[in-house]
Amino acid sequence: MLAPSNKSSTFVKVPARHLLRGDVTGSGEVVISVSAGAKTPRGMVDVLLLKGERKRAAIWNARTIIGVRRGGVAPAEICEQASDEIPLSDRLPTFHELASFDASKAWDGLSPDQQREIGVLALRFGTVGQCEGYFHESIEGVRKGFSSSHWPPQVQASVVWPRLHIELIESAAQATFEALCEHFDPLWPQLFGWQARKEVKRP
């Protein structure tokens, strides 16, 4: 029977979308993969779990907090099974692929339509998404805020907002981040070069 290794592991709580291969849940199941591909419902992630010889797939809310043991050495069998069974569109990048990722090269390989879609999402995330956490209901809250405490008084006064307005912006910021992540997941095989790209013809 395959048993997860907890050697040098630590207990952490993370959103389901941030689970990693090798994480061990409270029920003793080992995370093999986490994906949010095109077929996964919006705001959800598809988690593949293994316990002993029993494997199962679960659909979890991407924002649900999961307590897991992390940092132990995952059994080699898990990595082998994961690489063989995970569809290309659901594969997670390796450390080397992330550390050496060339954004300029990946951008040049996208079609004009893809560039526009990503550009619009990036602009929204860079504006609405960046503003999450700046606004407070009182000037005292602004002065205690990590993001706004160093601002001059006239700027601090401009970010005192009603609670409803703050909640609407925070909700929009979260939705923007989720939309950006969900848009990128299906593009990973192309962005990381896991599949042959078609040459993009420029006018």
C-alpha distance (Angstrom), angle and dihedral (degrees) to the residues before:
residue distance angle dihedral
M1 . . .
L2 3.79 . .
A3 3.80 112.6 .
P4 3.81 124.5 -172.9
S5 3.76 117.2 -116.1
N6 3.81 116.9 -127.0
K7 3.78 95.3 -176.4
S8 3.82 109.3 149.1
S9 3.80 89.9 -9.3
T10 3.80 125.9 152.9
F11 3.79 131.3 -154.6
V12 3.81 114.7 -113.5
K13 3.79 136.3 168.0
V14 3.80 115.7 -138.8
P15 3.82 138.0 162.3
A16 3.79 111.5 -93.6
R17 3.81 90.7 -112.3
H18 3.83 89.3 61.5
L19 3.79 97.0 52.7
L20 3.79 113.5 127.5
R21 3.78 133.1 -146.3
G22 3.80 107.8 -90.3
D23 3.83 96.1 29.0
V24 3.80 110.9 138.6
T25 3.81 117.6 -142.0
G26 3.79 125.3 -144.9
S27 3.80 89.6 -98.4
G28 3.81 90.8 57.5
E29 3.80 95.6 -106.3
V30 3.79 117.6 141.3
V31 3.80 119.5 -136.1
I32 3.80 110.3 -123.2
S33 3.80 98.4 174.4
V34 3.80 143.7 -11.6
S35 3.78 121.5 -156.3
A36 3.78 141.7 165.4
G37 3.77 100.8 -165.2
A38 3.77 128.8 165.3
K39 3.82 92.4 -82.3
T40 3.81 94.8 52.0
P41 3.84 114.7 98.3
R42 3.80 114.7 -105.4
G43 3.78 112.4 -85.1
M44 3.82 92.4 15.5
V45 3.80 134.8 101.5
D46 3.79 130.5 -149.9
V47 3.81 109.7 -130.6
L48 3.81 122.0 -167.2
L49 3.82 112.5 -154.6
L50 3.78 134.5 -171.6
K51 3.82 130.5 -162.5
G52 3.77 118.3 171.6
E53 3.79 104.2 -44.4
R54 3.79 94.1 -27.9
K55 3.79 118.4 101.5
R56 3.79 126.0 -173.9
A57 3.79 139.5 171.4
A58 3.80 121.8 -134.7
I59 3.80 132.5 -171.9
W60 3.81 110.1 -142.2
N61 3.78 133.4 177.6
A62 3.81 105.5 -97.9
R63 3.82 91.4 -131.8
T64 3.81 97.2 47.7
I65 3.81 110.5 119.8
I66 3.80 112.2 -124.3
G67 3.81 124.9 -168.7
V68 3.81 111.9 -140.1
R69 3.77 142.3 164.6
R70 3.79 109.2 -116.5
G71 3.77 136.5 180.0
G72 3.79 101.2 44.7
V73 3.77 121.2 119.8
A74 3.80 108.8 -91.1
P75 3.81 114.8 -136.0
A76 3.80 112.6 -96.2
E77 3.79 89.7 -124.4
I78 3.78 90.4 66.4
C79 3.79 93.9 55.8
E80 3.79 91.2 46.4
Q81 3.79 94.0 49.2
A82 3.80 91.5 44.5
S83 3.80 94.3 53.0
D84 3.80 91.3 47.9
E85 3.79 99.0 45.4
I86 3.81 107.6 32.4
P87 3.82 111.9 98.0
L88 3.79 113.9 -120.5
S89 3.80 91.1 -112.8
D90 3.83 90.6 56.7
R91 3.80 99.2 44.6
L92 3.82 117.0 122.6
P93 3.81 118.9 -133.5
T94 3.79 119.1 -109.6
F95 3.80 123.4 -119.8
H96 3.82 90.5 -102.9
E97 3.81 92.1 50.8
L98 3.79 91.7 51.7
A99 3.81 95.6 42.3
S100 3.82 92.9 49.7
F101 3.80 97.9 36.7
D102 3.83 111.0 143.7
A103 3.81 105.9 -150.9
S104 3.82 94.0 -175.7
K105 3.79 92.5 54.1
A106 3.80 91.9 45.9
W107 3.82 90.8 49.2
D108 3.80 92.0 52.1
G109 3.80 89.3 53.9
L110 3.80 93.1 58.0
S111 3.77 124.0 93.9
P112 3.84 118.8 -113.7
D113 3.82 89.7 -105.7
Q114 3.80 91.6 52.2
Q115 3.79 90.9 47.8
R116 3.79 90.8 52.3
E117 3.82 93.4 48.9
I118 3.78 92.5 49.1
G119 3.80 92.5 42.7
V120 3.80 92.6 54.1
L121 3.81 91.5 48.4
A122 3.80 91.5 47.1
L123 3.80 92.0 50.4
R124 3.79 91.4 50.8
F125 3.79 92.2 47.2
G126 3.80 91.5 46.5
T127 3.80 91.6 53.7
V128 3.80 111.4 27.8
G129 3.79 93.8 24.9
Q130 3.80 94.4 49.0
C131 3.79 92.7 54.2
E132 3.80 95.9 61.3
G133 3.80 109.5 117.9
Y134 3.81 97.4 18.9
F135 3.79 97.3 97.3
H136 3.81 128.0 75.6
E137 3.79 138.2 177.0
S138 3.80 94.3 -122.6
I139 3.79 139.0 28.2
E140 3.81 87.7 -116.6
G141 3.79 89.5 58.6
V142 3.81 90.5 50.4
R143 3.80 91.9 51.3
K144 3.79 91.6 49.8
G145 3.80 93.7 45.5
F146 3.79 117.2 108.7
S147 3.81 93.1 -138.2
S148 3.79 98.4 43.6
S149 3.82 108.9 28.4
H150 3.82 93.3 94.9
W151 3.82 95.4 51.8
P152 3.84 121.3 109.2
P153 3.84 116.2 -100.0
Q154 3.83 95.9 -102.1
V155 3.80 91.3 54.5
Q156 3.81 92.6 44.7
A157 3.80 89.8 54.4
S158 3.81 91.1 54.5
V159 3.82 93.4 61.7
V160 3.80 98.2 56.2
W161 3.80 101.4 112.1
P162 3.81 137.7 166.8
R163 3.80 113.9 -92.4
L164 3.82 92.4 -113.8
H165 3.80 92.0 56.2
I166 3.80 91.3 48.1
E167 3.81 92.0 50.7
L168 3.81 92.1 48.6
I169 3.81 92.2 52.6
E170 3.81 92.7 45.0
S171 3.81 89.7 50.5
A172 3.81 91.5 48.6
A173 3.81 90.9 48.1
Q174 3.80 91.9 52.2
A175 3.81 91.8 46.4
T176 3.82 90.0 50.5
F177 3.79 92.1 51.8
E178 3.81 91.9 48.7
A179 3.81 91.7 47.8
L180 3.80 90.4 51.1
C181 3.83 92.5 50.1
E182 3.79 93.9 45.3
H183 3.80 91.2 49.1
F184 3.79 92.9 52.3
D185 3.81 99.5 46.1
P186 3.84 95.6 74.5
L187 3.83 89.4 46.4
W188 3.81 96.1 57.0
P189 3.83 95.6 94.4
Q190 3.79 88.4 56.4
L191 3.82 98.0 39.1
F192 3.81 94.0 49.1
G193 3.79 93.9 40.7
W194 3.82 95.9 -116.4
Q195 3.77 90.7 140.0
A196 3.77 132.3 32.8
R197 3.77 112.3 -86.7
K198 3.76 123.5 -139.0
E199 3.75 113.8 -122.7
V200 3.77 110.8 -102.9
K201 3.78 110.8 -131.1
R202 3.77 112.0 -140.8
P203 3.79 120.5 -153.3
